[in-house]
Amino acid sequence: MRCPKCSCEDDKVIDSRSVQEGAGVRRRRECLNCRHRFTTYEGIIQAELKIIKKDNIREDFDRGKLRRGIENACYKRPIDPEVIDQMLENIYSSIPEKYDKEIPSSEIGNYVMQALKEVDHVAYVRFASVYRKFKDVEEFIEEIKALK
């Protein structure tokens, strides 16, 4: 590690601590040349996950885009932002169980619908109506009846 003050590459680690619930390490270092102390963080870089869209175009998985979709479905619903964070984390962590580097967008939609169904039925129906592209009111009513 290069010292930010003198650019020397010789340092020693004075302290190491786990951060982000064990997902990373914070290290306090001291330069052996100028004695400047600095902090570094070490973490795992996940392999880039690709989404396979309906038209077979592949794009990078965008956690922010997924969050916006869930937040739109939950708009003006009594859902705590921490619940949305937990939904996102559950969806994101369950993907590697079945998919390595690529996942169909339809599967992401299914994960979201399942998570919303457990949290709020109105948010679920909102998301389902956009995701499944209901053509008429009958499809909408059928989805609501299926919830009962």
C-alpha positions in Angstrom: 0.0 0.0 0.0 1.4 3.4 -1.0 1.5 6.1 1.7 -0.7 9.0 0.7 1.8 11.5 2.2 5.2 10.3 0.9 4.3 7.6 -1.6 6.5 5.0 0.2 5.3 1.4 -0.3 6.5 0.2 3.1 3.9 0.3 5.9 2.7 -1.8 8.8 -0.8 -2.6 9.9 -1.5 -1.3 13.4 -5.2 -2.3 13.7 -7.7 -4.5 11.7 -11.4 -4.5 12.2 -14.3 -6.2 10.5 -16.8 -3.9 8.9 -20.2 -4.2 7.1 -21.1 -7.3 9.1 -18.0 -9.2 8.0 -18.2 -8.2 4.3 -15.0 -6.1 4.6 -12.0 -5.2 6.7 -10.8 -1.8 7.9 -7.1 -1.5 8.4 -5.2 1.3 10.2 -1.7 1.6 8.8 1.5 3.5 9.6 4.1 4.4 7.0 7.5 3.1 7.9 9.2 6.0 6.2 7.3 9.1 7.4 5.2 7.6 10.2 2.0 9.0 8.7 -1.1 7.0 9.7 -3.9 6.2 7.2 -6.9 3.9 6.9 -7.6 1.4 4.1 -10.7 -0.7 3.4 -10.7 -4.1 1.9 -13.8 -5.9 0.5 -15.0 -8.5 -1.9 -15.8 -7.4 -5.5 -18.7 -9.4 -6.8 -18.5 -10.6 -10.4 -20.6 -8.4 -12.7 -24.1 -9.8 -12.9 -25.8 -9.3 -16.2 -29.6 -9.1 -16.8 -30.9 -10.8 -19.9 -33.8 -8.6 -21.1 -36.8 -9.9 -23.0 -35.3 -8.9 -26.4 -32.1 -10.8 -25.4 -30.0 -7.7 -24.8 -27.7 -8.0 -21.8 -27.1 -5.1 -19.4 -25.4 -4.7 -16.1 -27.5 -5.4 -13.0 -28.5 -2.1 -11.6 -29.4 -2.2 -7.9 -30.6 1.4 -8.1 -33.0 0.5 -10.9 -34.4 -2.4 -8.9 -34.8 -0.1 -5.9 -36.7 2.5 -8.0 -39.1 -0.2 -9.3 -39.9 -1.4 -5.8 -40.2 2.2 -4.4 -42.6 3.0 -7.2 -44.8 0.0 -6.3 -44.6 1.0 -2.6 -45.4 4.7 -3.3 -47.7 6.1 -0.6 -47.9 2.8 1.2 -47.1 2.3 4.9 -43.8 0.5 4.2 -40.7 1.4 6.2 -37.7 2.1 4.0 -35.8 -0.4 6.0 -38.2 -3.1 4.8 -37.4 -2.1 1.2 -33.7 -2.3 2.0 -34.2 -5.8 3.4 -36.3 -6.8 0.4 -33.5 -5.7 -1.9 -30.8 -7.5 0.1 -32.9 -10.7 0.1 -33.4 -10.5 -3.6 -29.8 -9.7 -4.3 -28.4 -12.4 -2.0 -30.8 -15.1 -3.4 -29.7 -14.6 -7.0 -26.3 -16.4 -6.7 -28.1 -19.5 -5.4 -29.6 -20.2 -8.9 -27.6 -17.9 -11.3 -23.9 -17.4 -11.7 -23.3 -14.5 -14.1 -26.6 -13.9 -16.0 -30.2 -13.8 -14.9 -33.3 -13.3 -17.0 -35.2 -10.1 -16.2 -38.3 -12.2 -15.8 -36.7 -13.9 -12.8 -35.8 -10.6 -11.2 -39.5 -9.6 -11.6 -40.6 -12.9 -10.0 -38.3 -12.3 -7.1 -39.7 -8.8 -6.6 -43.4 -9.9 -6.9 -42.8 -12.6 -4.3 -41.2 -10.2 -1.9 -43.9 -7.6 -2.4 -46.7 -10.2 -2.0 -45.3 -10.9 1.5 -45.1 -7.3 2.5 -48.0 -5.4 0.9 -50.7 -6.6 -1.4 -51.4 -3.2 -3.0 -47.7 -2.7 -3.8 -47.7 -6.3 -5.2 -50.7 -5.6 -7.5 -49.2 -2.3 -8.7 -45.9 -4.0 -9.6 -47.7 -7.0 -11.2 -49.8 -4.7 -13.3 -46.8 -3.1 -14.8 -44.6 -6.2 -14.9 -47.2 -8.5 -16.5 -48.6 -5.7 -18.7 -52.3 -6.3 -17.9 -54.3 -5.7 -21.0 -57.7 -5.1 -19.4 -59.5 -4.8 -16.1 -60.3 -8.5 -16.1 -56.7 -9.5 -15.7 -56.3 -7.0 -12.9 -59.4 -8.4 -11.1 -58.1 -12.0 -11.6 -54.8 -11.1 -10.0 -56.6 -9.5 -7.0 -58.8 -12.6 -6.6 -55.8 -14.8 -6.6 -54.5 -12.9 -3.6 -57.5 -14.1 -1.5 
